[in-house]
Amino acid sequence: MSAVELDAQQPNTMSFGRAAPTLRTDASSGENGWSYGNCREVRAVGAAPLRRGQPGYGPHLDGDGDGVACEPYYGR
């Protein structure tokens, strides 16, 4: 994927008045070559929950490994 295509897939958070998320591009990043740094960033841009295959998904965001990252936690 080219850098231009990758940039087009990344969320533009500047319109929300927030700083851009810290994006990961290492081996633990998602299938799309990048992912959010943590779930707080995903929620801040209104992208939660993320599903496997969606831009920004990364396995480090999916604590239970069910393919849904940054899902709501209601406790017990």
C-alpha positions as CSV (number, residue, x, y, z in Angstrom):
1,M,0.0,0.0,0.0
2,S,1.4,3.4,-0.9
3,A,1.9,6.2,1.7
4,V,-0.9,8.2,0.0
5,E,-3.4,5.3,0.3
6,L,-2.4,4.8,4.0
7,D,-2.9,8.4,4.8
8,A,-6.3,8.4,3.2
9,Q,-7.4,5.5,5.5
10,Q,-6.2,7.2,8.7
11,P,-8.8,9.2,10.6
12,N,-8.6,13.0,10.5
13,T,-9.0,13.9,14.1
14,M,-8.1,17.6,13.7
15,S,-11.7,18.3,12.8
16,F,-12.7,17.1,16.3
17,G,-10.2,19.6,17.9
18,R,-8.0,16.7,19.2
19,A,-4.5,15.8,18.5
20,A,-3.9,13.1,16.0
21,P,-3.7,9.6,17.5
22,T,-0.4,7.8,18.0
23,L,-0.5,5.3,15.2
24,R,1.5,2.0,15.3
25,T,3.2,0.8,12.2
26,D,5.3,-2.1,13.8
27,A,4.8,-5.8,13.6
28,S,1.8,-5.7,16.0
29,S,-0.1,-3.2,13.9
30,G,-3.2,-4.3,12.1
31,E,-3.8,-5.9,8.8
32,N,-3.9,-2.5,7.2
33,G,-0.3,-1.7,8.2
34,W,-1.2,0.8,11.0
35,S,-3.3,0.8,14.1
36,Y,-4.2,3.0,17.0
37,G,-1.8,3.1,20.0
38,N,-4.5,2.3,22.6
39,C,-8.2,2.2,23.1
40,R,-8.4,5.6,24.6
41,E,-7.4,7.0,21.2
42,V,-9.9,4.8,19.4
43,R,-12.7,6.0,21.7
44,A,-11.6,9.7,21.5
45,V,-12.3,9.7,17.7
46,G,-15.5,7.7,18.0
47,A,-14.2,4.6,16.2
48,A,-14.9,2.1,19.0
49,P,-15.5,-0.8,18.8
50,L,-13.1,-1.8,16.0
51,R,-13.5,-5.1,14.3
52,R,-10.7,-7.3,12.8
53,G,-10.1,-6.1,9.2
54,Q,-11.2,-2.5,9.8
55,P,-8.6,0.3,9.4
56,G,-6.9,1.0,12.7
57,Y,-7.5,-2.5,14.3
58,G,-4.6,-4.1,15.9
59,P,-4.3,-7.3,18.0
60,H,-2.9,-5.3,20.9
61,L,-6.3,-3.6,21.2
62,D,-8.2,-6.8,21.4
63,G,-7.6,-8.1,24.9
64,D,-9.8,-11.2,24.7
65,G,-8.9,-12.1,21.0
66,D,-12.5,-12.3,19.8
67,G,-11.9,-10.0,16.8
68,V,-13.6,-7.0,18.4
69,A,-11.2,-4.3,19.9
70,C,-12.0,-1.6,22.3
71,E,-15.4,-3.0,23.1
72,P,-17.4,-1.6,26.0
73,Y,-16.7,-3.2,29.4
74,Y,-19.6,-3.4,31.8
75,G,-17.9,-5.3,34.6
76,R,-19.6,-8.0,36.6
